[in-house]
Every structure is written in structure tokens, then in C-alpha cells.
Amino acid sequence: MSVPSGAYLEAMALLPTGVTVVTVADGRDDIGATVSALVSISTDPPVVMLSVAGEGYVAEVVEEVGAFAVSVLAADQRAVAGRFAAEGRPSARHLVSGLSHHRGGHTGAIVLDDALAALECSVRQRVEVGDHVVFFADVVGLPEVGARQRGPAMVRWDGRYHALG
């Protein structure tokens, strides 16, 4: 029995997911994207799973570089999520214009200073699954962020961004 893709997408839209910005420094330019498919897989050692479109530029560059940074977005960072969700391949350096940020010490990728939390990750395994590529990555650093008071996180639910908490 085949599951209709539209019905599947509608059902999965009702599963709340955290919203992050994933960035990669590839030596030529920085790239970044809003990603809600990031999951903690293991605590010993710390490992996350990142899932991105297999035909997308993010998958290509993460595969090439083998490392990325993650900034966990707060509920009031909808504009940031929107910037990084833009179509095409906008440079992350342009996307962070006017935003406080620094480079991660392990990956060299951009980290947003106002994020709730940040991770630097090194890819350990790549798996193609359907129309996506899944990267399992070791967490190699926890850059200092959170100049703000800890507040509610941003989640994606029913096709929109919401505050959690």
C-alpha cells in the first residue's frame, strides 16, 4: 500500500520540531540554512543526526567539508529563520549581516551569538534515505552563545513557527 505524499506531509506537519540554523564554512564562502530535522542520537559520545534534501546545496557542501555548526533558535528569532530559509544559495555572510555572530573554533562555521545553544559537529557517517541525506555527526564543540536571557525555543508546527514554553 502506498501512502499519498500530501497526506504524509500533513500528518508530519503536526509533529513539532525544533528550529535551527545550520552553517558550513567551505573555504570559498559560508552557506547556511534553516533546518528542523536535527535530532540528538547519543550522549556518550554526543552524536546528532542532520537530515537535508539530497539534491540540495547544503547536502553537497556538508559532504564536501565534513563539518557544520548548529545554532538553536529562540522563539523571537523568526526573522533569522526566514532569512536562512530563503530559496537559492545566499551566502551566510550576507544572511548574518546585522546579526551578532562569531566563528566556531572547531569548524570555522558561523555561530549566532543570540542563539539559545550552539553545536559544532564533525560528520561520522552519511546515509541516503529517500529524497534526503542523513548525516550522523559527532558533537566536537559547544560554542558559547546566549547573550540573551534563556527564553522559549522556536518550534515548527503545522507549517508555521511557534514559541515553545
C-alpha positions in Angstrom: 0.0 0.0 0.0 1.3 3.4 -1.0 0.9 6.4 1.3 0.0 9.6 -0.5 2.8 12.2 -0.1 0.3 15.0 0.6 -1.3 13.1 3.4 2.0 12.1 4.8 3.3 15.8 4.8 0.1 16.9 6.5 0.5 14.3 9.2 4.2 15.1 9.8 3.4 18.9 10.0 1.6 18.1 13.2 4.8 16.8 14.8 6.5 19.9 16.5 10.2 20.1 15.7 12.9 22.5 16.9 14.2 25.2 14.5 17.9 25.6 13.9 20.3 27.4 11.6 23.0 25.1 10.1 26.1 26.8 8.7 29.1 25.5 6.9 32.4 27.2 6.1 33.7 25.7 2.8 36.8 27.7 2.2 35.2 29.8 -0.6 32.1 31.1 1.1 29.9 30.3 4.0 26.5 28.8 3.5 23.6 28.4 5.8 20.0 27.1 6.0 17.1 26.8 8.4 16.7 23.2 9.4 14.2 21.5 11.6 15.4 18.0 11.0 18.1 17.8 13.7 17.9 15.2 16.4 20.1 14.1 19.3 21.0 10.5 18.8 23.6 9.7 21.5 25.0 11.3 24.6 28.0 9.0 25.0 29.6 10.0 22.7 27.5 13.0 21.8 26.1 12.5 18.3 23.4 14.3 16.3 21.5 13.4 13.2 21.0 16.1 10.5 18.6 15.4 7.6 18.7 17.6 4.5 17.4 17.4 0.9 19.7 15.1 -1.0 19.7 17.2 -4.1 20.3 20.4 -2.2 23.4 22.5 -1.9 23.6 22.1 1.9 24.0 18.3 1.5 26.7 18.8 -1.1 28.7 21.2 1.0 28.3 19.2 4.3 29.5 16.1 2.4 32.5 18.0 0.9 33.6 19.8 4.1 32.6 17.1 6.7 31.7 19.6 9.4 29.0 22.1 10.3 27.7 24.3 13.1 24.2 24.5 14.5 22.6 27.5 16.2 19.3 26.6 18.1 16.8 29.5 17.6 14.8 31.2 20.2 11.1 32.0 19.7 11.8 35.6 18.9 14.2 34.8 16.0 11.6 34.2 13.3 13.2 36.8 11.0 16.5 34.9 11.3 14.8 31.6 10.4 13.1 33.3 7.5 16.4 34.7 6.2 18.1 31.3 6.2 15.0 29.6 4.7 15.3 31.7 1.5 15.5 29.9 -1.8 18.7 29.7 -3.7 22.3 29.7 -2.3 22.6 33.0 -0.4 25.9 33.5 1.3 25.6 33.0 5.1 27.9 36.1 5.5 25.1 38.2 3.8 22.4 36.4 5.9 24.1 37.3 9.2 24.5 41.0 8.2 23.5 43.0 11.2 23.4 39.9 13.5 25.9 39.3 16.3 27.9 36.2 15.4 31.3 34.5 15.6 33.1 31.6 14.0 33.2 28.2 15.8 36.7 27.2 17.0 36.4 23.7 15.6 34.6 24.1 12.3 35.2 27.8 11.4 31.4 27.9 10.6 29.3 30.9 11.6 27.6 30.7 15.1 24.8 33.1 16.0 25.6 34.8 19.3 21.9 35.2 20.2 21.1 31.5 19.8 19.8 29.5 22.7 22.5 26.9 22.2 25.1 26.0 19.6 27.0 22.9 18.5 29.9 22.2 16.2 29.8 18.9 14.5 32.0 16.6 12.5 30.4 14.1 10.2 31.0 10.5 11.0 28.5 8.8 8.6 26.3 9.7 5.6 23.3 7.7 4.6 20.9 8.3 1.7 17.3 7.8 2.7 14.6 8.5 0.1 15.0 12.1 -1.2 17.1 13.1 1.8 20.7 12.6 3.0 21.1 11.9 6.7 24.4 12.9 8.4 25.3 11.4 11.7 27.8 13.8 13.3 30.0 13.8 16.4 29.5 17.0 18.5 33.0 18.3 18.8 32.3 21.7 20.4 29.7 23.7 22.3 30.4 27.4 21.3 29.4 29.9 23.9 26.2 31.7 23.0 23.2 33.1 24.7 24.0 36.7 25.4 20.2 36.9 26.0 18.3 35.5 28.9 17.3 31.9 28.3 13.8 32.1 26.7 11.4 29.9 24.9 12.6 27.9 21.9 11.2 28.2 18.4 9.4 25.2 17.0 7.8 24.5 13.6 4.3 23.1 13.8 1.5 23.0 11.3 3.7 24.8 8.7 4.5 27.8 11.0 6.9 28.9 13.6 5.7 29.0 17.2 7.1 29.7 20.7 7.6 26.7 23.0 7.4 27.5 26.6 
